[in-house]
Amino acid sequence: MVIRKANTYRLYPTPEQAQQMAQIAGSCRFVYNLALEQRRDWWKPGRTFNFASQCREVTMLRAEVDWLKAAPVHTLQQALKDLDRAYQNWWAGRADYPTSRKKGLNDSFRFPDPVSIKVERTGKSSGRIKLPKLGWIRLRGWYAIPGDICNATVSRRAGQWHVSVQWQREVAEPIPSILPAVGIDRGVAVFAAMSDGINIAPANHGKKALRSLRKAQRNLSRKKRGSSNRRKAIRRVARIQARVANARKDFLHKTTTAIAQNHGRVVVEALAVRNMVRSAKGSVAAPGRRVRQKAGLNRAILDQGWGMFRTLLAYKLADRGGQLVEVPAAWTSQTCAECGEIAAASRVSQARFRCVACGHEANADTNAAINILRRAGSSSKPVEGHRTRRPDEAGTIRRAA
């Protein structure tokens, strides 16, 4: 089978290279927004726009505009391809209608030709990459590329430039794992409670940085729009958010790697995180209740990174011959793992479970994790409206309860 992954490196360009990369990103953003406006506002019966027609128009536009000519044509075409994919996702109902790209939020561009991309190691943790019209750029965080290069995407986050080099290679089908199975109950007070009794404490990176983030955001709100001090304040907020995101990602990578190395089958709840973190403020006609409490819960859920945890765990298990199974979440925390009785009163507190029928006592999260593991092999309690399978995600199976 063919696997595709990407290596991400931190770039250290010269001032001239950084300026040139910012110009290329701006050119791609301009072409994307112009093509979006064309599709959105200039459409009429008998006149349609697609990727091929807009690529031809970009070629003509580059002949008239010098600063567009300075950007590699392939990067501009890739921006049009991103727009075309965004429209396809919207037509298929997988995403909302495409929106304009903004400076500072969508500073990226992609080189699709692998022949023009070269990556070399220059030291223990350093190297360099050669990109069209940019030449050799120093990078840090070296780790080898074990396959054939497909493309390279350059992006700027919080004032730092990064490059993601996608590669692919042919590998043999992994041997099915014979390691034990485990059920995992994800939570806020306990990040992951396993059916074998092991609990993983939450890192709470966002909560730890909340005070400094609020201070930086208050400082930003006092700055005059368009001023250089406001731009500095924006970068300060972005750096704090990037530091939190990097720390969270590091925690999730280490945690999922340890789980995938020790288990052949992992069962988790199929959580609709996007629905779980919706605001409770309601509307003018029907205002919500306990809005601040719900906002705090939403913030705590997002701080755990449940979605990324599931994504990382799925591909790491698949690489090792393991399997990730998702089961419905209904009643797992109210079901007794000993007798099967379902009662809300059995959940005495966040950490304690005591069955009202048989008197079984256990840690509430561990009890839920055992129920999750058992539900993977049972079809006795179907949950209405649950999707049974998502075939587009490797190594993942969804089951009805």
C-alpha positions in Angstrom: 0.0 0.0 0.0 1.0 3.6 -0.5 1.3 5.9 2.6 1.5 9.7 2.4 2.8 11.8 5.2 4.5 15.2 5.7 7.6 16.5 7.5 7.3 20.0 8.9 10.3 22.1 9.5 10.9 25.6 10.9 12.5 27.9 8.3 15.1 30.6 8.9 15.1 32.7 5.8 17.3 35.7 5.2 15.5 39.1 5.3 15.4 39.1 1.5 13.9 35.6 1.3 11.4 36.5 4.0 10.3 39.5 2.1 10.0 37.5 -1.1 8.0 34.8 0.6 5.6 37.4 2.0 5.2 38.8 -1.5 4.4 35.3 -2.9 1.9 34.6 -0.2 0.3 38.0 -0.9 0.1 37.2 -4.6 -1.5 33.8 -4.0 -4.0 35.5 -1.6 -4.8 38.1 -4.2 -5.4 35.5 -6.9 -7.6 33.4 -4.6 -9.7 36.3 -3.6 -10.0 37.6 -7.1 -11.1 34.2 -8.4 -13.6 33.9 -5.5 -15.1 37.2 -6.4 -15.3 36.2 -10.1 -17.1 33.0 -9.3 -19.4 34.6 -6.7 -20.3 37.9 -8.4 -19.6 37.6 -12.1 -21.4 34.3 -12.7 -24.4 34.4 -15.0 -26.2 31.8 -17.2 -24.0 30.9 -20.1 -20.8 32.1 -18.4 -19.2 29.8 -15.8 -15.8 29.6 -14.3 -13.7 26.6 -13.4 -10.1 25.8 -12.5 -8.9 25.5 -16.1 -10.5 28.8 -17.3 -9.2 30.8 -14.3 -5.7 29.4 -14.8 -5.7 30.8 -18.4 -6.8 34.1 -17.1 -4.1 34.2 -14.5 -1.5 33.6 -17.2 -2.8 36.6 -19.1 -2.9 38.7 -15.9 0.7 37.9 -15.1 1.7 39.3 -18.5 0.2 42.7 -17.5 1.1 42.9 -13.7 4.8 42.8 -12.9 4.4 41.9 -9.2 2.3 38.9 -10.1 5.0 37.8 -12.6 7.5 37.7 -9.7 5.6 34.9 -8.1 6.0 31.3 -9.4 3.1 30.5 -11.7 2.6 27.1 -10.0 1.9 28.7 -6.7 -0.8 30.9 -8.2 -2.4 27.9 -9.9 -2.3 25.9 -6.6 -4.3 28.8 -5.0 -6.9 28.4 -7.7 -6.9 24.6 -7.1 -7.6 25.3 -3.4 -10.5 27.5 -4.3 -11.9 24.8 -6.7 -11.6 22.2 -4.0 -13.4 24.5 -1.5 -16.3 24.9 -4.0 -16.4 21.1 -4.4 -16.6 20.6 -0.7 -19.4 23.2 -0.5 -21.3 21.6 -3.3 -21.0 18.2 -1.6 -22.1 19.6 1.8 -18.8 19.0 3.5 -18.0 22.6 4.2 -19.5 26.1 4.3 -19.3 28.5 1.3 -15.7 29.7 0.6 -14.6 32.9 2.2 -11.9 35.4 1.3 -8.4 34.9 2.6 -7.0 37.4 5.0 -3.5 38.7 5.5 -1.9 37.2 8.6 -4.3 34.3 8.7 -3.8 32.6 5.3 -0.2 33.4 4.5 0.8 30.2 2.6 1.7 28.9 -0.8 2.4 25.5 -2.3 5.0 24.2 -4.8 3.6 21.1 -6.6 6.6 20.1 -8.6 8.8 17.6 -6.7 11.6 17.9 -9.3 12.3 21.5 -8.2 12.3 20.7 -4.5 15.5 19.5 -2.8 16.0 18.9 1.0 19.5 18.3 2.5 20.8 17.8 6.0 23.6 20.1 7.1 23.9 19.3 10.8 22.5 17.2 13.7 19.2 19.0 13.8 19.6 21.4 10.9 19.3 21.4 7.1 18.3 23.4 4.1 15.6 23.2 1.4 15.7 24.5 -2.1 12.5 26.1 -3.5 11.9 27.7 -6.9 12.8 31.4 -7.0 13.8 31.3 -3.4 16.9 29.2 -3.5 18.3 27.5 -0.5 16.6 28.3 2.9 18.0 27.2 6.2 15.7 25.0 8.4 15.7 23.5 11.9 14.1 20.4 13.4 15.6 18.0 10.9 14.2 14.5 10.5 14.7 12.4 7.4 12.2 12.1 4.5 11.8 8.4 4.0 10.0 8.5 0.7 9.6 10.4 -2.6 8.8 14.1 -2.3 5.3 15.1 -3.6 5.1 18.8 -2.9 6.0 21.5 -0.4 3.8 24.0 1.4 5.3 27.2 2.9 3.2 28.9 5.6 3.7 31.7 8.1 2.3 31.3 11.6 2.8 33.9 14.4 5.5 35.5 12.4 7.4 32.3 11.9 7.9 30.5 8.5 7.4 26.8 8.2 7.6 24.3 5.4 5.6 21.1 5.2 7.1 18.6 2.7 4.7 15.9 1.7 6.2 12.5 0.7 4.9 9.1 -0.2 6.3 5.5 -0.3 5.2 2.0 -1.0 5.1 -0.2 2.1 3.8 -3.7 2.9 0.5 -4.2 4.6 1.1 -4.2 8.3 0.7 -7.5 10.2 -2.5 -7.4 12.3 -1.5 -6.5 15.9 -1.9 -9.1 18.6 -1.6 -6.5 21.4 -4.5 -6.2 23.9 -7.5 -4.1 23.3 -8.4 -1.1 25.5 -11.4 1.3 25.9 -10.8 5.0 26.4 -13.2 7.5 28.0 -12.2 11.1 27.1 -13.0 13.8 29.6 -12.0 17.2 31.0 -11.1 16.4 34.6 -9.3 13.2 33.3 -8.0 13.5 29.8 -8.2 9.8 29.0 -9.4 7.0 31.4 -8.5 3.5 30.1 -10.4 0.3 30.8 -7.2 -1.2 32.4 -7.4 1.4 35.2 -4.7 3.8 33.8 -5.7 7.5 33.9 -4.0 10.2 31.9 -4.1 13.7 33.5 -5.0 16.6 31.2 -2.2 19.0 30.2 -4.5 22.1 30.1 -2.1 24.2 28.1 -4.7 26.7 27.2 -5.9 27.1 30.8 -2.3 27.8 31.9 -1.8 30.4 29.3 -5.2 32.0 29.7 -4.1 34.8 32.0 -1.3 36.0 29.7 -3.5 35.6 26.7 -6.2 37.8 28.2 -3.7 40.4 29.1 -2.3 40.5 25.6 -5.8 40.7 24.1 -6.8 43.6 26.3 -3.6 45.3 25.3 -4.6 44.7 21.6 -8.1 46.1 22.1 -6.6 49.5 23.1 -4.4 49.9 20.0 -5.4 52.1 17.1 -6.4 50.2 14.0 -3.7 50.3 11.3 -0.9 51.4 13.7 2.4 49.7 14.0 1.8 49.1 17.8 -1.4 47.2 16.9 0.5 45.0 14.5 3.0 44.3 17.3 0.1 43.5 19.7 -1.4 41.1 17.1 1.9 39.2 16.8 2.1 39.0 20.6 -1.3 37.4 20.8 -0.4 35.1 17.9 2.8 33.9 19.6 0.9 32.9 22.7 -1.7 31.0 20.8 1.0 29.3 18.7 2.9 28.3 21.8 -0.2 26.8 23.3 -1.0 24.9 20.1 2.5 23.5 19.8 2.5 22.3 23.4 -0.9 20.7 23.0 0.2 19.0 19.8 3.4 17.7 21.5 1.4 16.3 24.4 -1.1 14.5 22.0 1.7 13.1 19.9 3.4 11.6 22.9 0.2 10.2 24.4 -1.1 8.6 21.2 2.3 7.1 20.4 2.4 5.4 23.8 -1.1 4.1 23.4 -0.6 2.8 19.9 2.7 1.0 20.9 1.0 -0.9 23.7 -2.5 -1.7 22.3 -3.7 -3.4 19.1 -7.3 -2.2 19.3 -8.5 1.0 20.8 -12.2 1.8 21.3 -13.4 5.3 21.9 -16.7 7.2 21.9 -17.9 8.8 18.7 -18.1 12.3 19.9 -19.5 15.2 17.8 -17.2 17.8 19.3 -18.5 20.6 17.1 -22.0 20.1 18.5 -20.7 19.8 22.0 -19.0 23.2 22.0 -21.8 25.2 20.6 -22.6 28.4 22.4 -25.5 28.5 24.9 -26.3 32.2 24.5 -29.4 31.6 22.4 -31.2 34.5 20.7 -32.9 37.7 21.7 -36.3 36.0 21.6 -35.1 32.9 23.5 -31.9 33.7 25.5 -29.9 30.9 26.8 -29.2 29.9 30.4 -25.9 29.5 32.3 -24.1 30.9 29.3 -20.8 31.7 31.2 -20.7 28.2 32.6 -21.2 26.6 29.2 -18.5 28.9 27.7 -16.1 27.7 30.3 -17.0 24.1 29.5 -16.6 24.7 25.8 -13.1 26.2 26.4 -12.1 23.2 28.5 -13.3 20.7 25.9 -11.4 22.5 23.1 -8.3 22.7 25.3 -8.1 18.9 25.4 -7.8 18.5 21.6 -10.2 15.5 21.4 -10.4 15.7 17.6 -6.7 15.7 17.0 -6.3 12.9 19.6 -8.6 10.7 17.6 -6.9 11.6 14.3 -3.4 10.9 15.5 -4.4 7.7 17.2 -6.2 6.4 14.0 -3.1 6.6 11.7 -0.6 5.5 14.3 -2.6 2.4 15.0 -3.1 1.7 11.3 0.7 2.0 10.7 1.2 -0.7 13.4 -1.6 -3.1 12.2 -3.9 -1.9 14.9 -7.5 -0.6 14.7 -9.5 2.3 16.1 -13.1 1.6 16.7 -15.7 4.2 17.5 -18.9 3.4 19.4 -21.9 5.6 20.4 -21.4 7.5 23.6 -25.0 7.2 24.9 -25.3 5.9 28.5 -21.7 4.7 28.9 -21.2 6.9 32.0 -24.5 5.7 33.5 -24.2 2.0 32.8 -22.8 -0.4 35.5 -19.9 -2.4 34.1 -20.8 -5.3 36.5 -24.6 -5.8 36.0 -25.4 -3.6 33.1 -28.0 -1.4 34.9 -28.5 2.0 33.5 -29.3 4.7 36.0 -28.2 8.4 36.3 -28.2 8.1 40.1 -25.4 5.6 39.9 -23.0 8.4 38.9 -22.5 9.7 42.4 -19.9 12.3 41.5 -17.5 13.1 38.7 -15.0 10.5 40.0 -17.2 8.0 41.8 -19.6 5.4 40.4 -21.9 3.3 42.7 -24.5 1.1 41.0 -28.0 1.6 42.5 -28.9 -2.0 41.6 -25.9 -4.2 42.6 -23.8 -1.8 44.7 -20.8 -2.1 42.4 -18.3 0.7 43.1 -15.6 1.9 40.8 -13.9 5.0 39.4 -16.6 6.6 37.2 -14.3 7.2 34.2 -12.8 3.7 34.4 -16.3 2.2 34.6 -17.3 4.2 31.5 -14.1 3.0 29.6 -15.0 -0.7 30.4 -18.5 -0.1 28.9 -16.9 1.5 25.8 -14.6 -1.5 25.3 -17.5 -4.0 25.7 -19.7 -2.0 23.4 -17.3 -2.5 20.4 -18.3 -6.2 20.3 -22.0 -5.8 21.0 -25.0 -4.9 18.9 -27.7 -5.3 21.6 -28.3 -1.6 22.2 -28.6 0.4 18.9 -28.5 4.2 19.1 -30.8 6.0 16.7 -29.2 8.3 14.1 -25.6 7.0 14.6 -23.4 6.6 11.6 -22.0 3.1 11.4 -18.9 3.8 9.4 -16.7 6.5 7.9 -14.7 4.7 5.2 -12.7 7.9 4.3 -10.5 7.6 7.4 -7.9 4.9 7.4 -7.7 2.5 10.4 -11.0 3.6 11.8 -14.3 1.7 12.2 -17.6 3.0 13.6 -20.0 0.5 15.2 -23.5 0.8 16.5 -23.9 0.0 20.2 
